[in-house]
Amino acid sequence: MELDERNKKVLCAVIQCYINSPGPVGSRFVTKKYPFGLSPATIRNIMADLEEMGYLQQPHTSAGRVPTDIGYRFFVDTMTSEGDLIEREPLDKFYRKLETLKQDMNSLYNETSRMLSSLSHYVGISIPPNTDMTTLVKIDLLKYRENQVAVFLLTEEGIIRNRVVPINPELTQRELNRLADYINTEFAGRSIEEIRNTISNDISREKIICDRLIEEAIRVCDNVFSLSPANIYVSGLSEMLELPDFCDISKIRELLRAIEDKQLIVSLLEKIADLNGTQVFIGSENPLDEMKNFSFVVSTYKEGNKPAGAIGIIGPTRMDYYKTISLVDMTAKFMNTIFTSDRKGR
């Protein structure tokens, strides 16, 4: 239902009051805090109308009102640049630190999640590119045990992955070096997805089996390039436990389950990979059941036109949306410049 200007102002006032201080918001409190020139009785009637339209709800009789997910959505969609945004000094310090870490992707992602949490006081998340989309630069193989090899994988995006995989115990280090040379010659410059598809085709060809070393190379590649989803860097869960919104520990357990199931988060990000700008999922809007008690502000960043990863903040639906959206949006844009400048320097 269309809201008139007066109803919009009262709704936004109630939501801002609730964000600032959790607890049902009463009409007298709104009257004192905002100079609308309206009586408490008028404010109370407007709040009752907003409740009837689904923007507010009353936890129990005689209590004030709290926002619903629909109310928060209206608030976010009509937000302007007003409000308490993130302070520039700590933000600039954060970005200078990230600039120094761009040659060490693991540290970059870890620091990004840590600082997003520190500046927002919610949970910060940083997600590297999907492994399938990364491009192989070099692979090294080092015999680890008689029947195992340590694989070190470097991608064009600067991501270093390592993994121990089984091998034929008869293979020597010299043969492993030849095997690595073969893989680098055949597959360097191609995406992991392309390599996996090529391997599947090669395995089905009888002529590949004629060469024992090539056969072993295909087997190693099949193990290495079946990597699990990229690491998800998470910071701030303990801080969020201190928020009054989460006195019920079961909500945090649900969030932990969602984060631990990396494929769930990765699948969520795949849905927004082609969307521009920062996306906000509020409560029940979240496609993951485990996150329906939370809000998720997330943005992808790119290397050229290709998605390079994502950053986000998870917090209560009673989130400081002004500050959080601004922080995620500015950080994603800064990550774009890091990856773009790094690409030009290659």
N, C-alpha and C positions, 0 to 999 in steps of 0.2 A: 504494500500500500504506500502511495506517495506521502511523504512527510512534508509538512509546511516548515517554514524557516524556524518558527518558534519551537516546534517539536524537535527539529534537528539540533538546535542549540542545547536544549535540555538533555537530549539523549547523549550528546557528546560530553556535556558537563558531568552527567552521572558516570559515564564510562571513565573519564579522566580522574574523577574522585576515587573510583574503585581501584584504578591502576595505582594511584598514589598511596592508597591505604586500604588494604583488603578488609571487607566487612560491608554488609548491606548499607546502601546509601539512602538516607532519608531526605524528604522534601525540605525540611528546615535547614539541613546542612547545605544543600544546593542553594537555597535562598541567601544564606549568609555569605557563601563563598563567591557566588556569581551575581553581579548587579543586573539582573534581568528586569528588575522593576515589577516582578510578579510576586504575589502572595504565596505563602507555603501551601495554601489550599489549592491554588491554581497549578502550582508545580506538581502537587500530589495527583491532581486529576490528569495532567499531561503524562505523568509517569504511569498511571493506571492504563491510559490509552496505549502507551508504548508497550506495556506488558501484554495487553490484549493483541497487539500486532506482532508479538513475538520477539521484540527487541530487548526486553527486560524480563526478569523473572523475580518472584518473591520467594525466598528460601522457606519462610514460614509466616503465618499470620502475624500481623502487626510489625513485621520487620520491614526494613527498607528494601530497595531493589538492587539486583546485580545484573550485569550484562549477560546475554545469551551469545552463542556463536554468531547468530545473525546480527546482533547488535555490534559485536566486534567487527564483523565484516563491513557493515555500514561505516563504522568509525575509520577503518583502514582505507576504504575506498574514497572517503571524502576528506582524508587528511591533507593538510597543506604542509609547507615547510616550517610551520610554527612549532614551538615546543622545545623541550630540552634535548638538543642534539649532542652528540659526543664531543667532548672537549678536543680542540685541535692539537694541543701540545702532546698528550699521550699518544694520539693517533699518528702524528708525524714521527714520533720516536719508534712506534710500532713498525711503520713502513720503512724507516731507515734500517731497522734490524732485519726485516725481510729481504731488503736489497742485498745485504751482505751474505745471505744464505742461498742465493739463487743457483749457486753451483752445487749445492747439497740439498737435493729435493726432499729427502727424508726429514732433515732438520727444518726445512722451509715449511712443510706441511704440519709438522709437530708444533712449531712456533706459532703458526697461523691459528690453529685450533686453541692453543693456550691463551693467546692474546685476545682472540674473540671472546673467550670465556671471561677473561680478566676485565675487559672493558664493558661487557654487558651484564656480568654476574649471572649468566645462564650457562648452558652447555654449548661449547664451541665445537664445530665439526669441520674437518678439512678432508676432502676426498681427491686423491690423484686421478689421472685419466684412467678410463677403463682399459685394462690390460690388452684387450683385443684390438684397441685402436692405436696402441703405441707401436713405434717403428724400431725394428732391431738395428742396432749399430754394431754390436760385437758380442760374441759369446766365448767364455773361457771355461775349460773343463779341467778339473784337478782331481786326481784319484784320491779318494778319501779313505775308503777301506777296500778290501779285496773285491767286493761286489757292489761298491757304491762310488759315485762320482759327485763332487761338489760343482754345481753349475753357477756361474756368475753371468748375469744377463744385463747388458747396458742398452738402454733405448735412446732414441733421438731426443725424446722429451726429457732426458736427464734422470730417468728413474733407474735405479740399480736394484735388481732382484736377485736373490740367491736361493738355491734349492738343492737338496741332496736327492739323487735319483738312482735307481738300481741299474747296473750294467753287467755285461758279460765279464766274469772274473778273470778271463784270459787276456783282456785288453790291457796293454801297457800304457804308461804315461805318454810315450812317443806316439802310440796309435791314437790316444785321446787328443793329442795336439793336432794330428792329421785330421781327425774327425771334426775338431773345432774349426780348422781351416776350411774344410769342406762346407760346413754349415754357414760360416761367414761369407764364403764365396757365393754360395747358392741363394742365401736368404737375406743378407744385409740390405737395408733400404726398403724392406717390405714389412707390412703390418703383421702383427701376430696372427690376426684372423686369416690373412692371405697365406701365411706360412702353414697354419693348421689345415687349411683346405688343401694346399698342395701336398702335405704329408699324407692326408687321407687318400688322395688320388694315387700317390706313389706307392703306398702300402699295397694297394690293390693290383699293382702292375707286377707281373712275374719277373720282368727283366731286372728290377731293383734287387731281387733276392740273389742275383748272380754274384754280387760283390758283398762279401761279409761285412766290410767296414762301412759301406754305404747303408747296408741293412741296419747296422748298429746305430748309425747316425740318425736314421729315420726313427728308430725306437727311442733314442734319447730325446729327439725333438718332440716326439709324441708325448713324452712325460713332461718335458720342460714347458711346452707351450699349452699345456692343459692347466695352467696356473689358476688358482682360485681368484675370486674377485680382489681388487686392489685393497690395500690396507685402508682402514678408516681411522683417522686420527681424531680422538675425542678428548676433551678437557672440560672440567667443571662440574662433574656429577655430584661431588661432595658439597660444593657450594650451593647447588640447587636444592639439596636435601634440607638446607637451613631455611628455605623460603616457607612462609606459612601455608602456601598452597599445597604443600606436599607433606603434611603431617601424616597422611596415609601412605606408608612406605610401599604399598602394592602398586601405586602408580609409577613409582621410580623403577620397580622391578619390571613392569611392562615395557618401559622405555629401554631398560638394559637389554631385554630380550630382543627388541627391535634393532638395536645397535649391534648386538652380537651376531645377529643374522645379517651378515654383510650384503647378501644377495637382495634382501628386502630394500635396504637403503639404495643400493645400486639400481634396482629396478625403478624405484621412485625417481631417481635422478634422470634415468633414461627418458622418463615421461616429460621432463622439463628441458631436456638438452637443446631442443630447437626453439625454445621460448626466449625472448629477449627481456632483459631486466630482471629485477628481484621479484621472486614469487613468495606469496604468503599463504600458508595453509593453516587455517584456524580450527582447532578442535576437531569437530566431526567432519570437516572438509578433508582431513588427512586420509589418504587411501590406505594407510596401515592402521589396523585396529588398535595396535599397541600404542599409537601416538594420538589417539582421539581425545586424550586429556591434556594435550599440549598444543602449542603453536610452533610452526617450523617456518623460519624465514631463510630462504636459500637462493643462491644465484650461481650460475655456471660462469666460468671464465674461459677464454679462448686463446688458442695459438693460431693466429690468422683467422680463418673461418671455421676451424675445427675445435670442438669443445675440448678443453685441456683438463677439466676437473671441476670441482664445485666446492663452495664454502657455505656454511650455514650456521644458524643459531637455533637451538631448541629451548623453549621456555614455557612457562605457564600461559594459559590463554589470557591471564591478567598480565600481559607483557607490556613493557614500555615500547610500544610499536614505533613511535617517532625515532627513538634512539637506536633501536635494533635494526630497523629497515635501513636507516642512514648508514649504520656501521657496516652491514653486509654489502650494501650497494657500493660504497666507497672502496671497501676492501677488494671486492670483485673487480672493480675498474683498475685498481692498483695491480692486481694479479695479472690482468690483461697486459698492462704495460711491461711487467716483468717478463712474461712469456714472449711478447712481441719483440722486445729489445734483445732478448736472448736468442730468438730465432734469427734476427738480422745479423747478430754477431757470429752465427755459425758459418 
